[in-house]
Amino acid sequence: MVLLFKTLDSGKLITWGSTDDLGQSYVTSGKHGEILEPFPLPTEASIVKAAAGWAHCAAVTENAEVYTWGWKECIPSGKVFGDSPMGTSFEKDAFERQNTFLEEQASLRSQGSKSSGGTFSAADSKGGGEETTKRRRISSAKHSAESSSYGDETLSALPCLVTLNPGVRIATVAAGGRHTLALSDVGQVWGWGYGGEGQLGLGSRVRMVSSPHPVPCIELPSFGRYRASALSRGSLSSEMQSFRVPGSYVKGIACGGRHSVVITDAGALLTFGWGLYGQCGQGNTDDELSPACVSSLLGIRINSVAAGLWHTVCVSADGDVYAFGGNQFGQLGTGGDQAETLPRLLDDPSLENTHVKFVSCGARHSAVLTEDSKVFCWGWKKYGQLGLGDVIDRNIPSQVIIDTCSPKSIACGWWHTLLLAESPT
């Protein structure tokens, strides 16, 4: 995972880190070195927003343009800048390394069958996981090599200016496993990249979307299906007649590994994409190919949302935290390891009398920041990403003690966490 940081004074993008140690970061995060340098984007405009996916990045300029770079399949058609510094050997190595992420995301449906309670046991993904992953790695690498549509093309792309419709101005971006969402200044969502599980919200399993497409969020195709079904039965209930997605535009977006989440201006939450662990919050484990309103949260105004590899966490205007999806490492913070297919309110005593204002999700951990500048983390902790001084997983929110500064913002990478803090004056 690449980390991004925009300097406040100059608007330049500072990047570091990568998914391997053999050169991929030359494209995704710049040259390696002890001294961090601005990423060489082909623009003089200040960067106002940036996002990092598994192995691709996106940035928004003050001119409301979007640049993106990294894995080629994540990059849409557009104006590409620069010449690739990589040779054939790198392309082969990089392509093979990409399989590691694909295998980790896969959790084959044959292993993740539905349970009677609408939940999954942690044993489904943890028990025998290493050996299973090894077997998948061999078969997946072989399959990818045989079925890849890339051929001899370069597998990693240099910065590209994303081509959007005339007049479209982008305000922010979100990057997932292999897909990207962009939100315009008028609340329209655009998406591109991999969409095999519906994470682009286009109503079908589109393996690759090579140019940005608008994602229909407010007028839901799913409501149209329900209405058509009711009409075919000769009746349309008053509930169906009055139902519409609250809001008139989208104000927030988030990308998980293979699912997406958006918030409307009225605080309604919509999800779409991979649903195997209930990460779409619809009460089932089906993939959502079109944006679907999380009906159990209707009436609760959602202000902030984040998506991980298999889970989703959101914060209400009242400062309450709701979580759903995969929970193999305690990333939902519910105190157990059972997945939740419907949003569950976190009522742990550690969050009592606190008002959460912001949430971030890593692959399998979560973090929140409260109004009084407290930080709580939970979930997977193999690499110390919870900041609690050990490598023990937590299944409930645990406060991170920060004595020397005042936390202002928090961001989870796939396997790490960053905190932006202010020193005392």
For each residue, the residues with C-beta under 8 A, 3 or more apart:
1: 17 19 52 53 54 55 413 414 415 416
2: 15 16 17 18 19 25 28 29 52 55 57 70
3: 15 16 17 29 52 413 416 418
4: 13 14 15 29 39 50 51 52 57 59
5: 13 14 15 50
6: 11 12 13 14 47 48 49 50
7: 10 11 12 14 38
8:
9:
10: 7 38 46
11: 6 7 45 46 47 48 62
12: 6 7 38 39 46 47
13: 4 5 6 38 39 41 47 50 59
14: 4 5 6 7 36 37 38 39
15: 2 3 4 5 28 29 30 36 39 57
16: 2 3 25 29 30 36
17: 1 2 3 25 29 413
18: 2 21 24 25 28 29
19: 1 2 24 25 28 54 55 97 101
20: 23 24 25 93 94 97
21: 18
22: 90 93
23: 20 26 86 90
24: 18 19 20 27 28 55 90 94 97 156
25: 2 16 17 18 19 20 28 29 30 31 32
26: 23 30 31 32 85 86
27: 24 69 70 84 85 86 156 157 158
28: 2 15 18 19 24 25 55 56 57 69 70 156
29: 2 3 4 15 16 17 18 25 39 57
30: 15 16 25 26 37 38 39 40
31: 25 26 37
32: 25 26
33: 36 37
34:
35:
36: 14 15 16 33
37: 14 30 31 33
38: 7 10 12 13 14 30 41
39: 4 12 13 14 15 29 30
40: 30 82 159
41: 13 38 47 59 67 159
42: 67 81 82 159 161
43: 61 63 65 67
44:
45: 11 61 62 63 65
46: 10 11 12 61 62
47: 6 11 12 13 41 50 59 60 61 62
48: 6 11 60 61 62
49: 6 59 60 171 172 173
50: 4 5 6 13 47 57 58 59 60 173
51: 4 57 58 59 173 174 175 180 255
52: 1 2 3 4 56 57 175 413
53: 1 56 57 58 70 74 175 176 177 178 179 180 255
54: 1 19 71 101 176 177 178 257 414
55: 1 2 19 24 28 70 71 74 98 101
56: 28 52 53 68 69 70 71 74 75 175 178 180 193
57: 2 4 15 28 29 50 51 52 53 68 69 70 175
58: 50 51 53 66 67 68 173 175 180 182
59: 4 13 41 47 49 50 51 66 67 68 173
60: 47 48 49 50 64 65 66 170 171 172 173 182
61: 43 45 46 47 48 64 65 66 67
62: 11 45 46 47 48
63: 43 45
64: 60 61 169 170 171 185
65: 43 45 60 61 161 162 170
66: 58 59 60 61 161 162 164 170 173 182
67: 41 42 43 58 59 61 159 160 161 162
68: 56 57 58 59 74 75 76 159 160 162 173 180
69: 27 28 56 57 75 157 158 159 160
70: 2 27 28 53 55 56 57 74 75 156 157
71: 54 55 56 74 75 98 155 156 157 178
72: 75 150 153 154 155 156 157
73: 150 178 193 194 208
74: 53 55 56 68 70 71 175 178 179 180 193 194
75: 56 68 69 70 71 72 78 157 160
76: 68 160 162 163 192 193 209 210 211 212
77: 163 210 211
78: 75 160 161 162 163
79: 160 161 163
80: 157 158 159 160
81: 42 158 159 160 161
82: 40 42 158 159
83: 158
84: 27 154 156 158
85: 26 27
86: 23 26 27 90 91 94 154 156
87: 90 91
88: 91 92 152
89: 92 93
90: 22 23 24 86 87 93 94 156
91: 86 87 88 94 95 154 155 156
92: 88 89 95 96
93: 20 22 89 90 96 97
94: 20 24 86 90 91 97 98 155 156
95: 91 92 98 99 144 145 148 150 155
96: 92 93 99 141
97: 19 20 24 93 94 100
98: 55 71 94 95 101 102 144 155
99: 95 96 102 103 137 140 141 144
100: 97 103 104 137
101: 19 54 55 98 104 105 177
102: 98 99 105 106 140 144
103: 99 100 106 133 136 137 140
104: 100 101 133 309 363
105: 101 102 177 257 258 309
106: 102 103 136 140
107: 111 112 125 276 277 310
108: 111 112 136
109: 112 113 276
110: 113
111: 107 108 124 125 132
112: 107 108 109 120 124 125 276 277 285
113: 109 110
114: 118 285
115: 118 119 120 121
116:
117: 338
118: 114 115 278 283 284 285 341 342
119: 115 278 338 339 340 341
120: 112 115 124 125 277 278 326 327 328 338 339
121: 115 124 337 338
122: 125 126 327 328 329 337 338
123: 126 127
124: 111 112 120 121 127 328
125: 107 111 112 120 122 129 326 328
126: 122 123 129 328
127: 123 124
128: 131 132
129: 125 126 132 133
130: 133 134
131: 128 134 135
132: 111 128 129 135 136
133: 103 104 129 130 136 137
134: 130 131 137 138
135: 131 132 138 139
136: 103 106 108 132 133 139 140
137: 99 100 103 133 134 140 141
138: 134 135 141 142
139: 135 136 142 143
140: 99 102 103 106 136 137 143 144
141: 96 99 137 138 144 145
142: 138 139 145 146
143: 139 140 146 147
144: 95 98 99 102 140 141 147 148
145: 95 141 142 148
146: 142 143
147: 143 144
148: 95 144 145 151
149:
150: 72 73 95 153 155
151: 148
152: 88
153: 72 150
154: 72 84 86 91 157
155: 71 72 91 94 95 98 150
156: 24 27 28 70 71 72 84 86 90 91 94
157: 27 69 70 71 72 75 80 154 160
158: 27 69 80 81 82 83 84
159: 40 41 42 67 68 69 80 81 82
160: 67 68 69 75 76 78 79 80 81 157
161: 42 65 66 67 78 79 81
162: 65 66 67 68 76 78 182 192 212
163: 76 77 78 79 211 212
164: 66 168 170 182 190 212
165: 168
166:
167:
168: 164 165 184 188 190
169: 64 184 185 186
170: 60 64 65 66 164 173 182 183 184 185 190
171: 49 60 64 183 184 185
172: 49 60 182 183 253
173: 49 50 51 58 59 60 66 68 170 180 181 182 183 253
174: 51 180 181 182 183 253 254 255 260
175: 51 52 53 56 57 58 74 179 180 255
176: 53 54 179 180 181 193 199 255 256 257 258 259 260 307
177: 53 54 101 105 194 255 256 257 258 309
178: 53 54 56 71 73 74 193 194 258
179: 53 74 175 176 191 192 193 194 195 199 200 255 258 260
180: 51 53 56 58 68 74 173 174 175 176 191 192 193 255
181: 173 174 176 189 190 191 215 253 255 260 262
182: 58 60 66 162 164 170 172 173 174 189 190 191 212 253
183: 170 171 172 173 174 187 188 189 190 250 251 252 253
184: 168 169 170 171 187 188 189 190
185: 64 169 170 171
186: 169 249
187: 183 184 248 249 250 251 265
188: 168 183 184 214 249 250
189: 181 182 183 184 201 214 215 217 250 253 262
190: 164 168 170 181 182 183 184 212 213 214 215
191: 179 180 181 182 195 199 200 201 202 209 212 213 215 260
192: 76 162 179 180 200 209 210 211 212 213
193: 56 73 74 76 176 178 179 180 200 208 209
194: 73 74 177 178 179 199 207 208 209 258
195: 179 191 198 199 200 202 205 206 207 208 209
196: 199 205 206 207 258
197: 205 258 259 273 274 275 287
198: 195 201 202 203 204 205 272 273 274 287 288 289 290
199: 176 179 191 194 195 196 255 256 258 259 260 272 273 274
200: 179 191 192 193 195 206 209 213 215 260 272
201: 189 191 198 215 216 217 260 272 273 289 290 291
202: 191 195 198 206 209 213 215 289 290
203: 198 221 289 290
204: 198 289
205: 195 196 197 198 287 289
206: 195 196 200 202 209
207: 194 195 196
208: 73 193 194 195
209: 76 191 192 193 194 195 200 202 206 212 213
210: 76 77 192
211: 76 77 163 192
212: 76 162 163 164 182 190 191 192 209
213: 190 191 192 200 202 209
214: 188 189 190
215: 181 189 190 191 200 201 202 262 291
216: 201 219 220 221 290 291
217: 189 201 220 245 250 262 264 270 291
218: 245 247 248 249 250 264
219: 216 223 245
220: 216 217 223 224 245 270 290 291 292 293
221: 203 216 224 225 290 291
222: 225 226 288 290 291 292 293
223: 219 220 226 227 243 244 245
224: 220 221 227 228
225: 221 222 228 229
226: 222 223 229 230 240 243
227: 223 224 230 231 236 240
228: 224 225 231 232
229: 225 226 232 233
230: 226 227 233 235 236 237 240
231: 227 228 234 236
232: 228 229
233: 229 230
234: 231
235: 230
236: 227 230 231 240 241
237: 230 240 241
238: 241 242
239: 242 243
240: 226 227 230 236 237 243
241: 236 237 238
242: 238 239
243: 223 226 239 240
244: 223
245: 217 218 219 220 223 264 268 270 293
246: 264 266 267 268 298
247: 218 250 251 264 265 266 267 268
248: 187 218 264 265 266
249: 186 187 188 218 264 265
250: 183 187 188 189 217 218 247 253 262 263 264 265
251: 183 187 247 263 264 265
252: 183 262 263 304 305
253: 172 173 174 181 182 183 189 250 260 261 262 263
254: 174 260 261 262 305 306 307 312
255: 51 53 174 175 176 177 179 180 181 199 259 260 261 307
256: 176 177 199 259 260 261 273 274 279 307 308 309 310 311 312 361
257: 54 105 176 177 274 307 308 309 310 363
258: 105 176 177 178 179 194 196 197 199 273 274
259: 176 197 199 255 256 271 272 273 274 275 279 280 288 307 312
260: 174 176 179 181 191 199 200 201 253 254 255 256 271 272 273 307
261: 253 254 255 256 269 270 271 305 307 312 314
262: 181 189 215 217 250 252 253 254 269 270 291
263: 250 251 252 253 267 268 269 270 302 303 304 305 314
264: 217 218 245 246 247 248 249 250 251 267 268 270
265: 187 247 248 249 250 251
266: 246 247 248 301
267: 246 247 263 264 300 301 302 303 316 317
268: 245 246 247 263 264 293 294 297 298 302
269: 261 262 263 281 293 294 297 302 305 314
270: 217 220 245 261 262 263 264 291 292 293 294
271: 259 260 261 279 280 281 282 288 291 292 294 312
272: 198 199 200 201 259 260 280 288 289 290 291 292
273: 197 198 199 201 256 258 259 260 279 280 287 288
274: 197 198 199 256 257 258 259 279 280 287
275: 197 259 278 279 280 282 284 285 286 287 288
276: 107 109 112 279 285 287 310
277: 107 112 120 285 310 311 325 326 327 339
278: 118 119 120 275 281 282 283 284 285 324 325 326 339 340 341 342
279: 256 259 271 273 274 275 276 307 310 311 312 324 325 326
280: 259 271 272 273 274 275 286 287 288 292 294 312 325
281: 269 271 278 294 296 297 312 324 325 341 342 343
282: 271 275 278 286 288 292 294 295 341 342
283: 118 278 296 341 342
284: 118 275 278 341
285: 112 114 118 275 276 277 278 341
286: 275 280 282
287: 197 198 205 273 274 275 276 280
288: 198 222 259 271 272 273 275 280 282 291 292
289: 198 201 202 203 204 205 272
290: 198 201 202 203 216 220 221 222 272
291: 201 215 216 217 220 221 222 262 270 271 272 288
292: 220 222 270 271 272 280 282 288
293: 220 222 245 268 269 270 298
294: 268 269 270 271 280 281 282 297 298 343
295: 282 298
296: 281 283 342 343
297: 268 269 281 294 300 302 314 322 343
298: 246 268 293 294 295
299:
300: 267 297 316 318 320 322
301: 266 267 316 317 318
302: 263 267 268 269 297 305 314 315 316 317 322
303: 263 267 315 316 317 357
304: 252 263 314 315 357 358 359
305: 252 254 261 263 269 302 312 313 314 315 359
306: 254 312 313 314 359 360 361 366 412
307: 176 254 255 256 257 259 260 261 279 311 312 313 361
308: 256 257 311 312 313 325 326 331 361 362 363 364 365 366 412
309: 104 105 177 256 257 326 363 364 414
310: 107 256 257 276 277 279 325 326 328 331 364
311: 256 277 279 307 308 323 324 325 326 327 331 332 361 364 366
312: 254 256 259 261 271 279 280 281 305 306 307 308 323 324 325 361
313: 305 306 307 308 321 322 323 332 333 359 361 366 368
314: 261 263 269 297 302 304 305 306 321 322 323 343 359
315: 302 303 304 305 319 320 321 322 356 357 358 359 368
316: 267 300 301 302 303 319 320 321 322
317: 267 301 302 303
318: 300 301 355
319: 315 316 354 355 356 357 370 371
320: 300 315 316 345 346 356
321: 313 314 315 316 333 345 346 351 356 359 368 397
322: 297 300 302 313 314 315 316 343 344 345 346
323: 311 312 313 314 331 332 333 334 340 343 344 346 366
324: 278 279 281 311 312 332 340 341 342 343 344
325: 277 278 279 280 281 308 310 311 312 332 339 340
326: 120 125 277 278 279 308 309 310 311 331 332 339 364
327: 120 122 277 311 330 331 332 334 336 337 338 339 340 395
328: 120 122 124 125 126 310 331 337 339 364
329: 122 337 364 365 379 380 393 395
330: 327 333 334 336 337 378 379 380 393 394 395 396
331: 308 310 311 323 326 327 328 361 364 365 366 378 379 380
332: 311 313 323 324 325 326 327 339 340 344 346 366 395
333: 313 321 323 330 346 348 366 378 379 395 396 397
334: 323 327 330 338 340 344 346 395 396
335: 348 395 396
336: 327 330 395
337: 121 122 327 328 329 330 395
338: 117 119 120 121 122 327 334
339: 119 120 277 278 325 326 327 328 332
340: 119 278 323 324 325 327 332 334 343 344
341: 118 119 278 281 282 283 284 285 324
342: 118 278 281 282 283 296 324
343: 281 294 296 297 314 322 323 324 340
344: 322 323 324 332 334 340
345: 320 321 322
346: 320 321 322 323 332 333 334 351 397
347: 351 352
348: 333 335 351 352 396 397
349: 352
350: 354 376 396 397 398 399
351: 321 346 347 348 354 356 376 397
352: 347 348 349
353:
354: 319 350 351 370 371 372 374
355: 318 319 370 371 372
356: 315 319 320 321 351 359 368 369 370 371 376
357: 303 304 315 319 369 370 371
358: 304 315 368 369 409 410
359: 304 305 306 313 314 315 321 356 366 367 368 369
360: 306 366 367 368 410 411 412 417
361: 256 306 307 308 311 312 313 331 365 366 367 412
362: 308 365 366 367 379 380 385 412 413 414 415 416 417
363: 104 257 308 309 380 414 415
364: 308 309 310 311 326 328 329 331 379 380
365: 308 329 331 361 362 377 378 379 380 381 385 386 412 417
366: 306 308 311 313 323 331 332 333 359 360 361 362 377 378 379 412
367: 359 360 361 362 375 376 377 386 410 412 417
368: 313 315 321 356 358 359 360 375 376 397 410
369: 356 357 358 359 373 374 375 407 409 410
370: 319 354 355 356 357 373 374 375 376
371: 319 354 355 356 357
372: 354 355
373: 369 370 406 407 408
374: 354 369 370 399 407
375: 367 368 369 370 387 399 400 402 407 410 419
376: 350 351 356 367 368 370 397 398 399 400
377: 365 366 367 385 386 387 388 394 397 398 400 417
378: 330 331 333 365 366 386 394 395 396 397 398
379: 329 330 331 333 362 364 365 366 386 393 394 395
380: 329 330 331 362 363 364 365 385 393
381: 365 384 385 386 388 390 391 392 393 394
382: 385 391 393 415
383: 391 415 416
384: 381 387 390 391
385: 362 365 377 380 381 382 412 413 415 416 417
386: 365 367 377 378 379 381 394 398 400 417
387: 375 377 384 400 417 419
388: 377 381 392 394 398 400
389:
390: 381 384
391: 381 382 383 384
392: 381 388
393: 329 330 379 380 381 382
394: 330 377 378 379 381 386 388 397 398
395: 327 329 330 332 333 334 335 336 337 378 379
396: 330 333 334 335 348 350 378
397: 321 333 346 348 350 351 368 376 377 378 394
398: 350 376 377 378 386 388 394
399: 350 374 375 376
400: 375 376 377 386 387 388
401:
402: 375 405 407 419 421
403:
404: 423 424
405: 402 421 422 423 424
406: 373 421 422 424
407: 369 373 374 375 402 410 419 420 421
408: 373 420 421 422
409: 358 369 419 420
410: 358 360 367 368 369 375 407 417 418 419 420
411: 360 417 418 420
412: 306 308 360 361 362 365 366 367 385 416 417 418
413: 1 3 17 52 362 385 416 417 418
414: 1 54 309 362 363
415: 1 362 363 382 383 385
416: 1 3 362 383 385 412 413
417: 360 362 365 367 377 385 386 387 410 411 412 413
418: 3 410 411 412 413
419: 375 387 402 407 409 410
420: 407 408 409 410 411
421: 402 405 406 407 408
422: 405 406 408
423: 404 405
424: 404 405 406
425:
